[in-house]
């Protein structure tokens, strides 16, 4: 009886190992950025990337800007406890599994889960893409941490305001509204945003935009978010050097 029991236990262990090995073999492989970029929408993706900034946490879901040495990934409403959200400091390496999706032109990873991976931290330097603003290649930098230099502040409405609280001017400072403002370069005008979930009304960049005047020449850094076209989420505004 003991021999039979031992045989059964051994067989169960072997079967468990075989099932685990098969699951590992069939698990989605970690993609390079090029593989992720080439993947069709609505397909499962697995990437290893590094936290650059956190936009928001709510109801055990986190929205996070991430990047590796080759490209960037926007993680929208990723499953995340409040305790784990606190661990997602800039530079943290994570493995993310989810689905590649797009909303109004913004390519993102949705329905995602993640795990923190041991490894050297990586924080991207802002890449100057000022010369790419009017180029069809601009979308290749989507979600990256980028810089825009020597931009001139333009009026954001017919009344000559240098910025607007909310896209239509209906917001307020105390309401922690997004800030919208326009800047130009080489005769072309662009709309930029301070996303209040990312940089709220207590941050330096929020105050800097509130103090802009039409005609100011500024340098900026931010994440190249996309909404019906380029809609950079700005995190830093300084006088042009």
Backbone as CSV, one residue per row, in Angstrom:
resi,resn,N_x,N_y,N_z,CA_x,CA_y,CA_z,C_x,C_y,C_z
1,UNK,0.831,-1.205,0.000,0.000,0.000,0.000,0.867,1.257,0.000
2,UNK,1.951,1.219,0.812,2.853,2.360,0.876,3.522,2.589,-0.476
3,UNK,3.879,1.469,-1.156,4.511,1.601,-2.465,3.550,2.215,-3.481
4,UNK,2.296,1.794,-3.425,1.296,2.350,-4.341,1.108,3.842,-4.091
5,UNK,1.031,4.200,-2.811,0.862,5.606,-2.455,2.059,6.434,-2.913
6,UNK,3.244,5.897,-2.713,4.455,6.601,-3.135,4.475,6.773,-4.643
7,UNK,4.028,5.722,-5.358,3.989,5.790,-6.809,3.000,6.863,-7.279
8,UNK,1.849,6.904,-6.636,0.828,7.894,-6.991,1.333,9.307,-6.743
9,UNK,1.981,9.524,-5.594,2.511,10.851,-5.278,3.592,11.271,-6.277
10,UNK,4.461,10.305,-6.621,5.520,10.600,-7.589,4.935,10.949,-8.948
11,UNK,3.918,10.180,-9.364,3.267,10.434,-10.645,2.597,11.806,-10.652
12,UNK,1.949,12.157,-9.537,1.290,13.461,-9.439,2.302,14.594,-9.552
13,UNK,3.456,14.417,-8.889,4.496,15.422,-8.945,5.017,15.599,-10.359
14,UNK,5.235,14.455,-11.052,5.727,14.515,-12.427,4.732,15.207,-13.345
15,UNK,3.449,14.880,-13.147,2.416,15.512,-13.963,2.345,17.011,-13.706
16,UNK,2.486,17.401,-12.424,2.465,18.823,-12.085,3.625,19.550,-12.744
17,UNK,4.793,18.938,-12.699,5.972,19.545,-13.329,5.782,19.682,-14.833
18,UNK,5.183,18.649,-15.436,4.954,18.673,-16.877,3.980,19.774,-17.256
19,UNK,2.914,19.917,-16.464,1.927,20.964,-16.732,2.556,22.337,-16.582
20,UNK,3.376,22.511,-15.532,4.045,23.796,-15.305,4.992,24.113,-16.453
21,UNK,5.752,23.089,-16.892,6.696,23.297,-17.985,5.968,23.660,-19.268
22,UNK,4.820,23.001,-19.515,4.042,23.296,-20.708,3.488,24.719,-20.646
23,UNK,3.030,25.129,-19.463,2.511,26.482,-19.306,3.603,27.515,-19.552
24,UNK,4.809,27.216,-19.031,5.928,28.126,-19.239,6.269,28.220,-20.719
25,UNK,6.231,27.062,-21.398,6.587,27.023,-22.812,5.587,27.814,-23.653
26,UNK,4.314,27.766,-23.241,3.274,28.435,-24.005,3.021,29.876,-23.555
27,UNK,3.716,30.317,-22.504,3.536,31.686,-22.016,4.029,32.673,-23.068
28,UNK,3.329,33.795,-23.245,3.763,34.790,-24.241,5.175,35.282,-23.937
29,UNK,5.990,35.385,-24.970,7.368,35.834,-24.788,7.410,37.344,-24.654
30,UNK,8.404,37.827,-23.928,8.606,39.267,-23.802,9.023,39.835,-25.160
31,UNK,8.365,40.897,-25.567,8.605,41.504,-26.874,9.661,42.598,-26.802
32,UNK,10.368,42.783,-27.895,11.147,44.001,-28.066,10.181,45.123,-28.422
33,UNK,10.646,46.377,-28.348,9.759,47.467,-28.733,9.339,47.337,-30.198
34,UNK,10.274,46.908,-31.070,9.947,46.766,-32.489,8.841,45.730,-32.689
35,UNK,8.899,44.641,-31.931,7.851,43.620,-32.028,6.518,44.151,-31.518
36,UNK,6.568,44.901,-30.430,5.348,45.513,-29.910,4.766,46.498,-30.920
37,UNK,5.623,47.304,-31.506,5.175,48.311,-32.463,4.518,47.660,-33.682
38,UNK,5.026,46.488,-34.068,4.503,45.797,-35.249,3.254,44.970,-34.948
39,UNK,2.970,44.733,-33.672,1.832,43.890,-33.298,0.515,44.542,-33.698
40,UNK,-0.447,43.716,-34.079,-1.767,44.214,-34.431,-2.493,44.706,-33.185
41,UNK,-3.408,45.652,-33.381,-4.248,46.096,-32.276,-5.112,44.938,-31.780
42,UNK,-5.444,44.987,-30.494,-6.302,43.991,-29.838,-5.635,42.627,-29.688
43,UNK,-4.310,42.577,-29.842,-3.588,41.333,-29.587,-2.864,41.427,-28.247
44,UNK,-2.598,40.266,-27.651,-1.915,40.231,-26.361,-0.455,40.605,-26.540
45,UNK,0.055,41.403,-25.619,1.454,41.822,-25.664,2.077,41.653,-24.286
46,UNK,3.366,41.399,-24.280,4.140,41.323,-23.040,5.413,42.131,-23.252
47,UNK,5.647,43.107,-22.391,6.833,43.953,-22.535,7.494,44.139,-21.175
48,UNK,8.780,44.426,-21.224,9.511,44.844,-20.038,9.897,46.300,-20.250
49,UNK,9.547,47.143,-19.298,9.687,48.582,-19.473,9.950,49.235,-18.124
50,UNK,10.154,50.528,-18.122,10.556,51.234,-16.909,9.600,52.398,-16.640
51,UNK,9.163,52.520,-15.420,8.278,53.605,-15.028,8.994,54.943,-15.216
52,UNK,8.301,55.889,-15.867,8.826,57.248,-16.008,8.003,58.247,-15.205
53,UNK,6.694,58.057,-15.184,5.815,58.936,-14.407,4.483,58.242,-14.197
54,UNK,3.814,58.610,-13.113,2.498,58.050,-12.812,1.446,59.137,-12.990
55,UNK,0.409,58.824,-13.745,-0.644,59.808,-13.966,-1.721,59.731,-12.893
56,UNK,-2.168,58.513,-12.585,-3.277,58.429,-11.641,-3.442,57.016,-11.106
57,UNK,-4.081,56.927,-9.944,-4.511,55.644,-9.373,-5.928,55.824,-8.860
58,UNK,-6.780,54.867,-9.205,-8.163,54.923,-8.739,-8.782,53.539,-8.842
59,UNK,-9.444,53.097,-7.779,-10.184,51.839,-7.787,-9.305,50.673,-8.238
60,UNK,-8.085,50.629,-7.672,-7.128,49.557,-7.978,-6.746,49.496,-9.451
61,UNK,-6.672,50.674,-10.074,-6.209,50.782,-11.463,-5.247,51.954,-11.556
62,UNK,-4.145,51.730,-12.268,-3.108,52.757,-12.396,-2.882,53.099,-13.861
63,UNK,-2.637,54.373,-14.126,-2.259,54.831,-15.460,-0.840,55.380,-15.375
64,UNK,0.048,54.810,-16.203,1.479,55.034,-16.012,2.167,55.264,-17.365
65,UNK,3.101,56.229,-17.398,3.960,56.445,-18.554,5.232,55.632,-18.343
66,UNK,5.585,54.812,-19.327,6.790,53.991,-19.197,7.602,54.061,-20.492
67,UNK,8.863,53.666,-20.373,9.745,53.727,-21.535,10.922,52.784,-21.327
68,UNK,11.449,52.246,-22.438,12.723,51.541,-22.379,13.704,52.270,-23.295
69,UNK,14.830,51.632,-23.599,15.843,52.316,-24.397,15.425,52.502,-25.851
70,UNK,14.348,51.794,-26.281,13.954,51.825,-27.694,12.617,52.494,-27.972
71,UNK,11.753,52.574,-27.006,10.433,53.146,-27.246,9.658,53.307,-25.954
72,UNK,8.417,53.773,-26.078,7.619,54.085,-24.891,6.265,53.388,-24.956
73,UNK,5.685,53.179,-23.756,4.413,52.474,-23.618,3.544,53.240,-22.613
74,UNK,2.290,53.463,-22.984,1.341,54.105,-22.082,0.427,53.019,-21.530
75,UNK,0.453,52.844,-20.216,-0.313,51.782,-19.557,-1.565,52.410,-18.970
76,UNK,-2.721,52.055,-19.537,-3.967,52.693,-19.136,-4.803,51.770,-18.258
77,UNK,-5.126,52.257,-17.059,-5.967,51.515,-16.115,-5.451,50.086,-15.880
78,UNK,-4.162,49.993,-15.609,-3.527,48.711,-15.306,-3.904,48.260,-13.894
79,UNK,-4.219,46.984,-13.725,-4.564,46.467,-12.406,-3.403,46.714,-11.441
80,UNK,-3.701,47.370,-10.295,-2.625,47.762,-9.385,-3.215,48.133,-8.031
81,UNK,-2.721,47.506,-6.974,-3.159,47.876,-5.635,-2.535,49.214,-5.248
82,UNK,-3.103,49.858,-4.255,-2.551,51.129,-3.807,-1.135,50.944,-3.260
83,UNK,-0.904,49.801,-2.604,0.429,49.517,-2.058,1.447,49.354,-3.185
84,UNK,1.078,48.634,-4.251,1.990,48.458,-5.379,2.199,49.759,-6.137
85,UNK,1.169,50.605,-6.181,1.294,51.885,-6.869,2.395,52.731,-6.232
86,UNK,2.494,52.647,-4.919,3.532,53.400,-4.210,4.928,52.920,-4.582
87,UNK,5.042,51.663,-5.027,6.339,51.100,-5.393,6.780,51.482,-6.800
88,UNK,5.865,52.008,-7.595,6.170,52.321,-8.992,6.840,53.692,-9.100
89,UNK,8.017,53.795,-8.527,8.768,55.044,-8.584,9.499,55.115,-9.925
90,UNK,9.810,56.326,-10.404,10.527,56.453,-11.677,11.802,55.608,-11.704
91,UNK,11.976,54.899,-12.815,13.133,54.029,-12.997,12.851,52.575,-12.727
92,UNK,11.734,52.259,-12.044,11.414,50.878,-11.692,11.139,50.039,-12.943
93,UNK,11.745,48.862,-13.001,11.544,47.957,-14.134,10.347,47.057,-13.853
94,UNK,9.453,46.939,-14.833,8.273,46.099,-14.667,8.045,45.255,-15.924
95,UNK,7.447,44.090,-15.725,6.986,43.267,-16.853,5.478,43.413,-16.925
96,UNK,4.991,43.779,-18.088,3.570,44.094,-18.271,2.960,43.145,-19.287
97,UNK,1.811,42.617,-18.938,1.055,41.754,-19.854,-0.324,42.354,-20.040
98,UNK,-0.721,42.586,-21.281,-2.022,43.172,-21.545,-2.351,43.097,-23.022
99,UNK,-3.149,44.052,-23.491,-3.580,44.068,-24.894,-3.285,45.423,-25.502
100,UNK,-2.705,45.384,-26.692,-2.415,46.618,-27.416,-3.727,47.198,-27.933
101,UNK,-3.940,48.463,-27.673,-5.202,49.092,-28.045,-4.923,50.506,-28.533
102,UNK,-5.955,51.152,-29.042,-5.820,52.541,-29.481,-7.116,53.280,-29.209
103,UNK,-6.980,54.541,-28.791,-8.134,55.397,-28.527,-7.828,56.788,-29.047
104,UNK,-8.574,57.209,-30.055,-8.395,58.531,-30.674,-6.952,58.760,-31.118
105,UNK,-6.309,57.684,-31.574,-4.942,57.775,-32.073,-3.875,57.429,-31.057
106,UNK,-4.228,57.413,-29.771,-3.272,57.071,-28.713,-3.152,55.558,-28.590
107,UNK,-1.962,55.038,-28.860,-1.705,53.603,-28.730,-1.291,53.325,-27.299
108,UNK,-1.947,52.344,-26.676,-1.738,52.082,-25.255,-1.902,50.601,-24.958
109,UNK,-1.533,50.211,-23.757,-1.746,48.836,-23.295,-2.868,48.875,-22.265
110,UNK,-3.899,48.065,-22.491,-5.069,48.047,-21.616,-5.257,46.650,-21.038
111,UNK,-6.176,46.564,-20.050,-6.464,45.276,-19.380,-5.174,44.599,-18.943
112,UNK,-4.273,45.393,-18.400,-2.917,44.910,-18.107,-2.739,44.503,-16.654
113,UNK,-1.793,43.610,-16.457,-1.261,43.281,-15.140,0.245,43.477,-15.205
114,UNK,0.895,43.537,-14.041,2.336,43.760,-14.062,2.989,43.083,-12.870
115,UNK,4.306,42.933,-12.976,5.127,42.521,-11.844,6.414,43.324,-11.878
116,UNK,6.925,43.640,-10.715,8.182,44.379,-10.621,9.336,43.416,-10.832
117,UNK,10.289,43.840,-11.663,11.438,43.009,-12.029,12.706,43.622,-11.443
118,UNK,13.529,42.769,-10.872,14.811,43.254,-10.370,15.683,43.688,-11.545
119,UNK,16.357,44.784,-11.402,17.231,45.250,-12.469,17.624,46.694,-12.258
120,UNK,18.621,47.124,-12.997,19.104,48.496,-12.882,18.023,49.459,-13.359
121,UNK,17.855,50.540,-12.648,16.834,51.533,-12.993,17.195,52.239,-14.300
122,UNK,16.154,52.693,-14.993,16.355,53.466,-16.222,15.375,54.629,-16.242
123,UNK,15.917,55.836,-16.353,15.097,57.032,-16.505,15.534,57.726,-17.791
124,UNK,14.597,57.882,-18.709,14.919,58.436,-20.018,15.209,59.929,-19.933
125,UNK,16.183,60.375,-20.709,16.416,61.800,-20.867,15.451,62.333,-21.922
126,UNK,15.023,63.562,-21.755,14.099,64.158,-22.721,14.794,64.299,-24.078
127,UNK,14.165,63.747,-25.102,14.710,63.802,-26.458,14.145,65.026,-27.172
128,UNK,15.012,65.885,-27.670,14.580,67.101,-28.336,13.985,66.749,-29.711
129,UNK,12.676,66.941,-29.845,12.012,66.644,-31.124,11.355,67.893,-31.706
130,UNK,11.875,69.047,-31.342,11.319,70.298,-31.860,11.240,70.278,-33.381
131,UNK,12.285,69.793,-34.021,12.329,69.794,-35.482,11.382,68.767,-36.103
132,UNK,10.808,67.897,-35.276,9.898,66.866,-35.791,8.422,67.272,-35.672
133,UNK,8.150,68.419,-35.050,6.764,68.795,-34.776,5.896,68.826,-36.028
134,UNK,6.439,69.313,-37.118,5.653,69.418,-38.348,5.851,68.221,-39.269
135,UNK,6.544,67.207,-38.787,6.869,66.049,-39.616,5.846,64.932,-39.454
136,UNK,5.636,64.156,-40.517,4.775,62.977,-40.435,5.387,61.910,-39.539
137,UNK,6.677,62.019,-39.275,7.367,61.052,-38.417,7.157,61.323,-36.934
138,UNK,6.469,62.405,-36.600,6.291,62.752,-35.189,5.674,61.601,-34.399
139,UNK,4.744,60.882,-34.994,4.043,59.812,-34.285,4.988,58.698,-33.849
140,UNK,6.152,58.603,-34.469,7.126,57.575,-34.070,7.637,57.811,-32.648
141,UNK,7.462,59.008,-32.137,7.923,59.343,-30.790,6.789,59.261,-29.769
142,UNK,5.640,58.737,-30.169,4.473,58.706,-29.302,4.792,58.099,-27.942
143,UNK,4.355,58.791,-26.903,4.489,58.396,-25.493,5.900,58.560,-24.928
144,UNK,6.862,58.942,-25.734,8.215,59.158,-25.223,8.299,60.449,-24.410
145,UNK,9.319,60.493,-23.547,9.652,61.712,-22.823,10.468,62.581,-23.762
146,UNK,9.947,63.765,-24.100,10.542,64.573,-25.158,10.672,66.028,-24.717
147,UNK,11.404,66.781,-25.531,11.611,68.206,-25.258,11.258,69.025,-26.490
148,UNK,10.768,70.234,-26.235,10.480,71.212,-27.281,11.157,72.513,-26.869
149,UNK,11.930,73.095,-27.771,12.743,74.242,-27.390,12.483,75.450,-28.288
150,UNK,12.557,76.630,-27.658,12.408,77.872,-28.406,11.025,78.069,-28.996
151,UNK,9.985,77.684,-28.242,8.605,77.806,-28.704,8.006,79.124,-28.212
152,UNK,7.233,79.774,-29.056,6.635,81.064,-28.719,5.179,80.894,-28.304
153,UNK,4.809,81.463,-27.173,3.436,81.356,-26.669,2.510,82.214,-27.531
154,UNK,1.408,81.606,-27.996,0.407,82.287,-28.802,-0.895,82.422,-28.017
155,UNK,-1.773,83.280,-28.477,-3.077,83.439,-27.828,-3.883,82.154,-27.965
156,UNK,-4.551,81.775,-26.880,-5.326,80.538,-26.872,-6.797,80.751,-27.202
157,UNK,-7.235,82.012,-27.243,-8.612,82.310,-27.647,-8.659,83.711,-28.259
158,UNK,-9.823,84.114,-28.695,-9.956,85.411,-29.357,-9.702,86.571,-28.406
159,UNK,-9.856,86.322,-27.106,-9.621,87.386,-26.122,-8.141,87.571,-25.813
160,UNK,-7.296,86.701,-26.354,-5.857,86.857,-26.172,-5.283,86.203,-24.935
161,UNK,-6.023,85.266,-24.322,-5.509,84.580,-23.138,-4.315,83.704,-23.508
162,UNK,-3.317,83.657,-22.615,-2.129,82.846,-22.875,-2.367,81.363,-22.604
163,UNK,-3.435,81.046,-21.884,-3.780,79.645,-21.601,-5.255,79.584,-21.238
164,UNK,-5.792,78.394,-21.220,-7.186,78.181,-20.830,-7.271,77.108,-19.757
165,UNK,-8.170,77.302,-18.810,-8.517,76.231,-17.876,-9.538,75.335,-18.572
166,UNK,-9.153,74.112,-18.875,-9.934,73.174,-19.677,-9.879,73.623,-21.140
167,UNK,-10.223,72.728,-22.047,-10.044,72.997,-23.478,-10.867,74.169,-23.976
168,UNK,-11.999,74.439,-23.286,-12.877,75.511,-23.740,-12.907,76.708,-22.797
169,UNK,-12.002,76.706,-21.819,-11.943,77.825,-20.892,-12.972,77.782,-19.786
170,UNK,-13.660,76.665,-19.646,-14.739,76.579,-18.655,-14.266,76.127,-17.281
171,UNK,-12.981,75.788,-17.147,-12.479,75.274,-15.878,-11.956,76.377,-14.972
172,UNK,-11.360,75.964,-13.850,-10.807,76.902,-12.869,-9.553,76.322,-12.238
173,UNK,-8.780,77.202,-11.618,-7.607,76.756,-10.856,-8.044,75.863,-9.703
174,UNK,-9.004,76.343,-8.915,-9.446,75.572,-7.750,-10.095,74.255,-8.149
175,UNK,-10.619,74.190,-9.360,-11.199,72.948,-9.856,-10.157,71.992,-10.405
176,UNK,-8.874,72.392,-10.337,-7.766,71.549,-10.795,-7.973,71.114,-12.249
177,UNK,-8.403,72.063,-13.061,-8.654,71.773,-14.478,-7.351,71.575,-15.235
178,UNK,-7.410,70.799,-16.318,-6.282,70.730,-17.241,-6.012,72.126,-17.796
179,UNK,-4.758,72.413,-18.116,-4.400,73.674,-18.747,-4.097,73.443,-20.220
180,UNK,-4.671,74.259,-21.060,-4.423,74.199,-22.501,-3.766,75.498,-22.942
181,UNK,-2.711,75.378,-23.750,-2.056,76.586,-24.257,-1.466,76.294,-25.628
182,UNK,-1.238,77.363,-26.382,-0.739,77.217,-27.746,0.652,77.823,-27.866
183,UNK,1.472,77.156,-28.655,2.828,77.629,-28.916,3.122,77.470,-30.402
184,UNK,4.062,78.263,-30.894,4.371,78.193,-32.324,5.866,78.042,-32.561
185,UNK,6.162,77.533,-33.758,7.550,77.393,-34.207,7.533,77.386,-35.733
186,UNK,8.343,78.238,-36.323,8.476,78.286,-37.780,7.126,78.434,-38.482
187,UNK,6.276,79.287,-37.917,5.014,79.585,-38.556,3.894,78.591,-38.315
188,UNK,4.152,77.531,-37.565,3.139,76.529,-37.245,2.762,76.637,-35.769
189,UNK,1.472,76.493,-35.468,0.989,76.590,-34.087,0.505,75.240,-33.604
190,UNK,0.807,74.934,-32.330,0.494,73.627,-31.749,-0.185,73.816,-30.396
191,UNK,-1.030,72.868,-30.044,-1.735,72.902,-28.751,-1.091,71.917,-27.785
192,UNK,-0.689,72.421,-26.632,-0.070,71.599,-25.592,-0.970,71.588,-24.351
193,UNK,-0.748,70.623,-23.470,-1.609,70.446,-22.299,-0.790,70.169,-21.047
194,UNK,-1.220,70.720,-19.928,-0.777,70.235,-18.624,-1.925,69.377,-18.093
195,UNK,-1.729,68.079,-18.097,-2.736,67.123,-17.638,-2.760,67.142,-16.114
196,UNK,-3.876,67.591,-15.529,-3.907,67.842,-14.090,-3.791,66.571,-13.250
197,UNK,-4.151,65.423,-13.799,-3.931,64.175,-13.054,-2.439,63.892,-12.912
198,UNK,-1.675,64.302,-13.929,-0.228,64.087,-13.913,0.480,65.198,-13.144
199,UNK,0.115,66.432,-13.419,0.720,67.600,-12.757,-0.412,68.516,-12.318
200,UNK,-0.771,68.452,-11.049,-1.954,69.178,-10.585,-1.634,70.643,-10.271
201,UNK,-2.614,71.333,-9.688,-2.482,72.779,-9.481,-1.529,73.165,-8.350
202,UNK,-0.847,72.192,-7.765,0.183,72.491,-6.766,1.596,72.394,-7.346
203,UNK,1.727,72.006,-8.627,3.044,71.752,-9.200,3.652,73.000,-9.826
204,UNK,4.972,72.956,-10.004,5.690,74.081,-10.606,5.237,74.333,-12.040
205,UNK,5.015,73.253,-12.798,4.660,73.445,-14.206,3.277,74.072,-14.331
206,UNK,2.360,73.724,-13.446,1.017,74.320,-13.468,1.126,75.829,-13.235
207,UNK,1.929,76.204,-12.242,2.119,77.628,-11.949,2.824,78.339,-13.099
208,UNK,3.788,77.655,-13.717,4.524,78.273,-14.824,3.603,78.601,-15.986
209,UNK,2.680,77.707,-16.305,1.752,77.958,-17.411,0.768,79.061,-17.032
210,UNK,0.327,79.071,-15.778,-0.582,80.141,-15.342,0.074,81.516,-15.439
211,UNK,1.395,81.558,-15.413,2.114,82.835,-15.465,2.619,83.184,-16.869
212,UNK,2.269,82.380,-17.875,2.713,82.665,-19.239,2.054,83.930,-19.775
213,UNK,2.787,84.587,-20.678,2.261,85.732,-21.411,2.453,85.479,-22.905
214,UNK,1.509,85.919,-23.700,1.636,85.777,-25.152,2.932,86.451,-25.597
215,UNK,3.702,85.733,-26.380,4.989,86.243,-26.840,6.173,85.674,-26.095
216,UNK,5.932,85.070,-24.915,7.030,84.416,-24.191,7.636,83.318,-25.053
217,UNK,8.938,83.141,-24.950,9.628,82.057,-25.659,10.094,81.055,-24.600
218,UNK,9.694,79.814,-24.740,9.876,78.826,-23.673,10.441,77.511,-24.191
219,UNK,11.059,76.777,-23.267,11.445,75.378,-23.475,10.519,74.513,-22.640
220,UNK,10.214,73.322,-23.150,9.299,72.425,-22.444,9.770,70.980,-22.513
221,UNK,9.346,70.213,-21.517,9.526,68.762,-21.521,8.189,68.118,-21.176
222,UNK,7.977,66.931,-21.716,6.736,66.230,-21.416,6.644,64.922,-22.166
223,UNK,5.495,64.297,-22.083,5.257,63.010,-22.727,4.384,63.220,-23.965
224,UNK,4.802,62.618,-25.082,4.112,62.848,-26.342,2.855,61.972,-26.427
225,UNK,1.852,62.389,-25.664,0.537,61.752,-25.725,-0.115,62.123,-27.055
226,UNK,-1.141,61.355,-27.423,-1.800,61.561,-28.708,-3.313,61.593,-28.491
227,UNK,-3.979,62.600,-29.020,-5.437,62.646,-29.019,-5.881,63.377,-30.279
228,UNK,-6.331,62.612,-31.261,-6.683,63.186,-32.561,-5.517,64.012,-33.098
229,UNK,-4.321,63.514,-32.884,-3.110,64.236,-33.234,-2.253,64.430,-31.996
230,UNK,-1.089,65.015,-32.171,-0.164,65.203,-31.049,-0.789,66.077,-29.974
231,UNK,-0.730,65.623,-28.733,-1.281,66.358,-27.588,-0.321,66.186,-26.409
232,UNK,0.871,66.807,-26.507,1.891,66.585,-25.474,1.400,66.935,-24.081
233,UNK,1.696,66.049,-23.126,1.402,66.293,-21.717,2.678,66.869,-21.094
234,UNK,2.661,68.152,-20.837,3.854,68.876,-20.435,4.081,68.790,-18.927
235,UNK,5.339,68.546,-18.549,5.675,68.439,-17.112,6.686,69.505,-16.688
236,UNK,7.234,70.265,-17.644,8.207,71.294,-17.296,8.135,72.425,-18.317
237,UNK,8.088,73.664,-17.827,8.113,74.860,-18.668,9.109,75.833,-18.064
238,UNK,10.086,76.253,-18.880,11.095,77.212,-18.425,11.352,78.223,-19.534
239,UNK,11.865,79.412,-19.186,12.243,80.370,-20.230,13.279,79.745,-21.173
240,UNK,13.168,80.025,-22.440,14.096,79.456,-23.418,15.518,79.901,-23.126
241,UNK,16.438,78.992,-23.289,17.860,79.302,-23.058,18.467,79.934,-24.303
